[in-house]
Amino acid sequence: MATADLTGRDGHIIAQALATTYALIGSMPAHCQEDSNRHDIARLLRVMLGAEWKVKAHDLRHVISEAEWSGAKAPLRRDRFEELA
């Protein structure tokens, strides 16, 4: 899929979306998690972000559950991006 850089920061937005999706999938009940998708997302992030991909991906994501929005203080689990070493 070849696209033009529409926003001037497409790569950042895509990496942020992938990092957030990775965390959201990990927050779902075990029987609903798509491990192959999480693995592939981790591979994509490693290529996009380079050697420090785990730290960068952790910093990129914004995972806020409905409870956090409402003030109920029940955040989603935040994974540490350890699918690939």
N, CA, C and O atoms as a GROMACS GRO file, in nm:
protein
  340
    1MET      N    1   0.085  -0.116   0.000
    1MET     CA    2   0.000   0.000   0.000
    1MET      C    3   0.090   0.123   0.000
    1MET      O    4   0.152   0.155   0.102
    2ALA      N    5   0.098   0.191  -0.109
    2ALA     CA    6   0.177   0.312  -0.120
    2ALA      C    7   0.084   0.433  -0.111
    2ALA      O    8  -0.012   0.445  -0.187
    3THR      N    9   0.115   0.522  -0.017
    3THR     CA   10   0.036   0.644  -0.003
    3THR      C   11   0.130   0.762   0.013
    3THR      O   12   0.245   0.746   0.054
    4ALA      N   13   0.081   0.877  -0.019
    4ALA     CA   14   0.157   0.999   0.003
    4ALA      C   15   0.155   1.031   0.152
    4ALA      O   16   0.066   0.984   0.224
    5ASP      N   17   0.249   1.108   0.197
    5ASP     CA   18   0.249   1.152   0.336
    5ASP      C   19   0.146   1.264   0.347
    5ASP      O   20   0.176   1.381   0.322
    6LEU      N   21   0.026   1.228   0.385
    6LEU     CA   22  -0.087   1.321   0.382
    6LEU      C   23  -0.081   1.428   0.490
    6LEU      O   24  -0.122   1.542   0.467
    7THR      N   25  -0.031   1.392   0.607
    7THR     CA   26  -0.035   1.486   0.719
    7THR      C   27   0.101   1.545   0.754
    7THR      O   28   0.109   1.641   0.831
    8GLY      N   29   0.206   1.490   0.698
    8GLY     CA   30   0.340   1.531   0.737
    8GLY      C   31   0.391   1.455   0.858
    8GLY      O   32   0.507   1.470   0.898
    9ARG      N   33   0.305   1.374   0.915
    9ARG     CA   34   0.345   1.291   1.030
    9ARG      C   35   0.273   1.156   1.028
    9ARG      O   36   0.241   1.099   1.132
   10ASP      N   37   0.249   1.108   0.908
   10ASP     CA   38   0.178   0.981   0.890
   10ASP      C   39   0.244   0.867   0.967
   10ASP      O   40   0.176   0.788   1.033
   11GLY      N   41   0.376   0.857   0.958
   11GLY     CA   42   0.448   0.749   1.025
   11GLY      C   43   0.425   0.750   1.175
   11GLY      O   44   0.407   0.644   1.236
   12HIS      N   45   0.427   0.867   1.234
   12HIS     CA   46   0.403   0.880   1.378
   12HIS      C   47   0.262   0.834   1.414
   12HIS      O   48   0.243   0.760   1.510
   13ILE      N   49   0.165   0.879   1.337
   13ILE     CA   50   0.025   0.843   1.364
   13ILE      C   51   0.004   0.693   1.350
   13ILE      O   52  -0.065   0.631   1.431
   14ILE      N   53   0.062   0.635   1.246
   14ILE     CA   54   0.048   0.491   1.224
   14ILE      C   55   0.116   0.413   1.337
   14ILE      O   56   0.059   0.316   1.387
   15ALA      N   57   0.236   0.454   1.377
   15ALA     CA   58   0.306   0.385   1.486
   15ALA      C   59   0.226   0.398   1.616
   15ALA      O   60   0.217   0.302   1.693
   16GLN      N   61   0.170   0.515   1.641
   16GLN     CA   62   0.089   0.535   1.762
   16GLN      C   63  -0.035   0.446   1.759
   16GLN      O   64  -0.071   0.387   1.861
   17ALA      N   65  -0.099   0.436   1.645
   17ALA     CA   66  -0.218   0.351   1.632
   17ALA      C   67  -0.182   0.204   1.654
   17ALA      O   68  -0.255   0.131   1.720
   18LEU      N   69  -0.070   0.162   1.598
   18LEU     CA   70  -0.027   0.023   1.616
   18LEU      C   71   0.007  -0.006   1.761
   18LEU      O   72  -0.030  -0.111   1.814
   19ALA      N   73   0.078   0.086   1.827
   19ALA     CA   74   0.116   0.066   1.967
   19ALA      C   75  -0.008   0.060   2.056
   19ALA      O   76  -0.015  -0.022   2.148
   20THR      N   77  -0.104   0.146   2.029
   20THR     CA   78  -0.228   0.146   2.107
   20THR      C   79  -0.308   0.018   2.083
   20THR      O   80  -0.362  -0.040   2.176
   21THR      N   81  -0.314  -0.025   1.958
   21THR     CA   82  -0.386  -0.148   1.924
   21THR      C   83  -0.322  -0.269   1.991
   21THR      O   84  -0.392  -0.356   2.042
   22TYR      N   85  -0.190  -0.274   1.992
   22TYR     CA   86  -0.118  -0.382   2.058
   22TYR      C   87  -0.161  -0.392   2.205
   22TYR      O   88  -0.191  -0.501   2.255
   23ALA      N   89  -0.163  -0.277   2.272
   23ALA     CA   90  -0.203  -0.276   2.413
   23ALA      C   91  -0.349  -0.314   2.432
   23ALA      O   92  -0.383  -0.386   2.525
   24LEU      N   93  -0.436  -0.265   2.344
   24LEU     CA   94  -0.578  -0.296   2.356
   24LEU      C   95  -0.605  -0.445   2.336
   24LEU      O   96  -0.686  -0.504   2.409
   25ILE      N   97  -0.539  -0.505   2.238
   25ILE     CA   98  -0.557  -0.650   2.217
   25ILE      C   99  -0.513  -0.725   2.342
   25ILE      O  100  -0.578  -0.821   2.383
   26GLY      N  101  -0.402  -0.682   2.402
   26GLY     CA  102  -0.354  -0.747   2.523
   26GLY      C  103  -0.444  -0.728   2.643
   26GLY      O  104  -0.434  -0.803   2.740
   27SER      N  105  -0.533  -0.631   2.638
   27SER     CA  106  -0.625  -0.604   2.748
   27SER      C  107  -0.752  -0.685   2.741
   27SER      O  108  -0.830  -0.690   2.837
   28MET      N  109  -0.774  -0.748   2.628
   28MET     CA  110  -0.897  -0.826   2.609
   28MET      C  111  -0.886  -0.959   2.682
   28MET      O  112  -0.776  -1.004   2.712
   29PRO      N  113  -1.000  -1.023   2.711
   29PRO     CA  114  -0.994  -1.156   2.771
   29PRO      C  115  -0.910  -1.249   2.682
   29PRO      O  116  -0.911  -1.236   2.560
   30ALA      N  117  -0.840  -1.342   2.745
   30ALA     CA  118  -0.744  -1.428   2.673
   30ALA      C  119  -0.806  -1.496   2.551
   30ALA      O  120  -0.740  -1.508   2.447
   31HIS      N  121  -0.930  -1.540   2.561
   31HIS     CA  122  -0.992  -1.612   2.450
   31HIS      C  123  -1.025  -1.519   2.332
   31HIS      O  124  -1.056  -1.566   2.222
   32CYS      N  125  -1.020  -1.389   2.354
   32CYS     CA  126  -1.049  -1.292   2.247
   32CYS      C  127  -0.923  -1.231   2.186
   32CYS      O  128  -0.931  -1.163   2.083
   33GLN      N  129  -0.809  -1.255   2.247
   33GLN     CA  130  -0.686  -1.195   2.197
   33GLN      C  131  -0.643  -1.262   2.068
   33GLN      O  132  -0.652  -1.384   2.054
   34GLU      N  133  -0.597  -1.184   1.975
   34GLU     CA  134  -0.546  -1.235   1.848
   34GLU      C  135  -0.394  -1.228   1.852
   34GLU      O  136  -0.333  -1.128   1.814
   35ASP      N  137  -0.334  -1.338   1.901
   35ASP     CA  138  -0.190  -1.340   1.922
   35ASP      C  139  -0.112  -1.317   1.793
   35ASP      O  140  -0.007  -1.253   1.796
   36SER      N  141  -0.160  -1.369   1.681
   36SER     CA  142  -0.088  -1.350   1.555
   36SER      C  143  -0.087  -1.202   1.516
   36SER      O  144   0.012  -1.153   1.463
   37ASN      N  145  -0.196  -1.131   1.542
   37ASN     CA  146  -0.200  -0.988   1.513
   37ASN      C  147  -0.104  -0.912   1.603
   37ASN      O  148  -0.032  -0.823   1.557
   38ARG      N  149  -0.102  -0.947   1.731
   38ARG     CA  150  -0.010  -0.879   1.823
   38ARG      C  151   0.135  -0.904   1.783
   38ARG      O  152   0.217  -0.813   1.787
   39HIS      N  153   0.165  -1.026   1.744
   39HIS     CA  154   0.301  -1.059   1.702
   39HIS      C  155   0.339  -0.977   1.578
   39HIS      O  156   0.448  -0.922   1.571
   40ASP      N  157   0.248  -0.970   1.481
   40ASP     CA  158   0.277  -0.894   1.359
   40ASP      C  159   0.288  -0.744   1.387
   40ASP      O  160   0.370  -0.676   1.326
   41ILE      N  161   0.206  -0.693   1.478
   41ILE     CA  162   0.215  -0.552   1.516
   41ILE      C  163   0.352  -0.525   1.579
   41ILE      O  164   0.416  -0.424   1.548
   42ALA      N  165   0.397  -0.614   1.665
   42ALA     CA  166   0.529  -0.598   1.726
   42ALA      C  167   0.639  -0.598   1.619
   42ALA      O  168   0.733  -0.520   1.628
   43ARG      N  169   0.627  -0.685   1.520
   43ARG     CA  170   0.725  -0.687   1.410
   43ARG      C  171   0.724  -0.556   1.333
   43ARG      O  172   0.829  -0.502   1.301
   44LEU      N  173   0.604  -0.506   1.302
   44LEU     CA  174   0.594  -0.378   1.230
   44LEU      C  175   0.656  -0.264   1.311
   44LEU      O  176   0.729  -0.181   1.256
   45LEU      N  177   0.626  -0.260   1.439
   45LEU     CA  178   0.681  -0.153   1.523
   45LEU      C  179   0.833  -0.162   1.531
   45LEU      O  180   0.901  -0.059   1.531
   46ARG      N  181   0.885  -0.282   1.538
   46ARG     CA  182   1.031  -0.298   1.544
   46ARG      C  183   1.095  -0.241   1.418
   46ARG      O  184   1.198  -0.175   1.426
   47VAL      N  185   1.036  -0.266   1.303
   47VAL     CA  186   1.090  -0.214   1.178
   47VAL      C  187   1.072  -0.062   1.170
   47VAL      O  188   1.164   0.009   1.128
   48MET      N  189   0.957  -0.013   1.209
   48MET     CA  190   0.926   0.131   1.199
   48MET      C  191   1.007   0.216   1.297
   48MET      O  192   1.049   0.327   1.264
   49LEU      N  193   1.030   0.163   1.418
   49LEU     CA  194   1.088   0.244   1.524
   49LEU      C  195   1.235   0.215   1.552
   49LEU      O  196   1.299   0.292   1.623
   50GLY      N  197   1.289   0.107   1.500
   50GLY     CA  198   1.431   0.077   1.518
   50GLY      C  199   1.464   0.005   1.647
   50GLY      O  200   1.378  -0.056   1.711
   51ALA      N  201   1.591   0.012   1.683
   51ALA     CA  202   1.645  -0.068   1.794
   51ALA      C  203   1.574  -0.045   1.928
   51ALA      O  204   1.555  -0.139   2.004
   52GLU      N  205   1.535   0.076   1.956
   52GLU     CA  206   1.467   0.108   2.082
   52GLU      C  207   1.315   0.102   2.068
   52GLU      O  208   1.243   0.178   2.132
   53TRP      N  209   1.268   0.011   1.984
   53TRP     CA  210   1.126   0.008   1.949
   53TRP      C  211   1.036  -0.014   2.070
   53TRP      O  212   0.927   0.044   2.075
   54LYS      N  213   1.078  -0.095   2.166
   54LYS     CA  214   0.991  -0.122   2.282
   54LYS      C  215   0.968   0.004   2.364
   54LYS      O  216   0.855   0.032   2.403
   55VAL      N  217   1.073   0.078   2.389
   55VAL     CA  218   1.062   0.201   2.466
   55VAL      C  219   0.980   0.305   2.389
   55VAL      O  220   0.892   0.370   2.445
   56LYS      N  221   1.010   0.319   2.260
   56LYS     CA  222   0.939   0.417   2.178
   56LYS      C  223   0.791   0.382   2.166
   56LYS      O  224   0.706   0.471   2.175
   57ALA      N  225   0.760   0.254   2.147
   57ALA     CA  226   0.620   0.212   2.135
   57ALA      C  227   0.547   0.236   2.266
   57ALA      O  228   0.431   0.279   2.266
   58HIS      N  229   0.613   0.209   2.378
   58HIS     CA  230   0.551   0.232   2.508
   58HIS      C  231   0.517   0.380   2.526
   58HIS      O  232   0.411   0.415   2.577
   59ASP      N  233   0.609   0.467   2.483
   59ASP     CA  234   0.586   0.611   2.494
   59ASP      C  235   0.479   0.662   2.399
   59ASP      O  236   0.412   0.762   2.429
   60LEU      N  237   0.461   0.596   2.286
   60LEU     CA  238   0.366   0.642   2.184
   60LEU      C  239   0.220   0.618   2.220
   60LEU      O  240   0.134   0.700   2.189
   61ARG      N  241   0.193   0.508   2.286
   61ARG     CA  242   0.053   0.468   2.298
   61ARG      C  243  -0.022   0.548   2.403
   61ARG      O  244   0.033   0.592   2.503
   62HIS      N  245  -0.148   0.564   2.375
   62HIS     CA  246  -0.239   0.632   2.465
   62HIS      C  247  -0.357   0.538   2.487
   62HIS      O  248  -0.452   0.535   2.409
   63VAL      N  249  -0.348   0.461   2.594
   63VAL     CA  250  -0.453   0.364   2.623
   63VAL      C  251  -0.538   0.416   2.738
   63VAL      O  252  -0.492   0.423   2.852
   64ILE      N  253  -0.659   0.452   2.707
   64ILE     CA  254  -0.750   0.503   2.809
   64ILE      C  255  -0.880   0.426   2.798
   64ILE      O  256  -0.946   0.427   2.694
   65SER      N  257  -0.915   0.359   2.905
   65SER     CA  258  -1.039   0.283   2.905
   65SER      C  259  -1.157   0.375   2.932
   65SER      O  260  -1.140   0.490   2.973
   66GLU      N  261  -1.275   0.324   2.909
   66GLU     CA  262  -1.396   0.401   2.937
   66GLU      C  263  -1.401   0.440   3.084
   66GLU      O  264  -1.446   0.549   3.119
   67ALA      N  265  -1.354   0.350   3.170
   67ALA     CA  266  -1.353   0.379   3.313
   67ALA      C  267  -1.260   0.495   3.345
   67ALA      O  268  -1.290   0.578   3.432
   68GLU      N  269  -1.146   0.501   3.275
   68GLU     CA  270  -1.054   0.612   3.298
   68GLU      C  271  -1.117   0.744   3.254
   68GLU      O  272  -1.100   0.847   3.319
   69TRP      N  273  -1.189   0.740   3.142
   69TRP     CA  274  -1.256   0.862   3.095
   69TRP      C  275  -1.358   0.909   3.196
   69TRP      O  276  -1.374   1.029   3.218
   70SER      N  277  -1.428   0.814   3.259
   70SER     CA  278  -1.535   0.850   3.352
   70SER      C  279  -1.483   0.879   3.492
   70SER      O  280  -1.559   0.926   3.577
   71GLY      N  281  -1.356   0.850   3.517
   71GLY     CA  282  -1.300   0.874   3.649
   71GLY      C  283  -1.310   0.756   3.742
   71GLY      O  284  -1.278   0.769   3.860
   72ALA      N  285  -1.353   0.640   3.692
   72ALA     CA  286  -1.368   0.522   3.777
   72ALA      C  287  -1.235   0.455   3.808
   72ALA      O  288  -1.232   0.360   3.887
   73LYS      N  289  -1.127   0.500   3.751
   73LYS     CA  290  -0.992   0.452   3.780
   73LYS      C  291  -0.973   0.303   3.760
   73LYS      O  292  -0.922   0.234   3.848
   74ALA      N  293  -1.014   0.251   3.645
   74ALA     CA  294  -0.992   0.110   3.613
   74ALA      C  295  -0.918   0.101   3.480
   74ALA      O  296  -0.979   0.065   3.379
   75PRO      N  297  -0.788   0.133   3.478
   75PRO     CA  298  -0.715   0.137   3.351
   75PRO      C  299  -0.696   0.000   3.290
   75PRO      O  300  -0.698  -0.103   3.358
   76LEU      N  301  -0.679   0.000   3.159
   76LEU     CA  302  -0.647  -0.122   3.089
   76LEU      C  303  -0.505  -0.164   3.124
   76LEU      O  304  -0.422  -0.081   3.161
   77ARG      N  305  -0.479  -0.294   3.113
   77ARG     CA  306  -0.344  -0.343   3.135
   77ARG      C  307  -0.252  -0.284   3.029
   77ARG      O  308  -0.289  -0.278   2.911
   78ARG      N  309  -0.136  -0.242   3.069
   78ARG     CA  310  -0.041  -0.184   2.975
   78ARG      C  311   0.074  -0.282   2.954
   78ARG      O  312   0.155  -0.304   3.044
   79ASP      N  313   0.080  -0.340   2.837
   79ASP     CA  314   0.184  -0.437   2.807
   79ASP      C  315   0.318  -0.367   2.788
   79ASP      O  316   0.324  -0.245   2.772
   80ARG      N  317   0.424  -0.446   2.789
   80ARG     CA  318   0.558  -0.391   2.780
   80ARG      C  319   0.626  -0.421   2.646
   80ARG      O  320   0.748  -0.407   2.637
   81PHE      N  321   0.553  -0.459   2.546
   81PHE     CA  322   0.607  -0.484   2.413
   81PHE      C  323   0.723  -0.582   2.416
   81PHE      O  324   0.833  -0.549   2.372
   82GLU      N  325   0.699  -0.700   2.469
   82GLU     CA  326   0.804  -0.800   2.480
   82GLU      C  327   0.781  -0.920   2.389
   82GLU      O  328   0.841  -1.026   2.410
   83GLU      N  329   0.695  -0.908   2.290
   83GLU     CA  330   0.667  -1.019   2.200
   83GLU      C  331   0.791  -1.058   2.122
   83GLU      O  332   0.814  -1.177   2.096
   84LEU      N  333   0.871  -0.961   2.084
   84LEU     CA  334   0.994  -0.988   2.009
   84LEU      C  335   1.111  -0.928   2.083
   84LEU      O  336   1.105  -0.813   2.126
   85ALA      N  337   1.215  -1.003   2.098
   85ALA     CA  338   1.333  -0.951   2.169
   85ALA      C  339   1.428  -0.884   2.073
   85ALA      O  340   1.533  -0.834   2.114
   0.00000   0.00000   0.00000
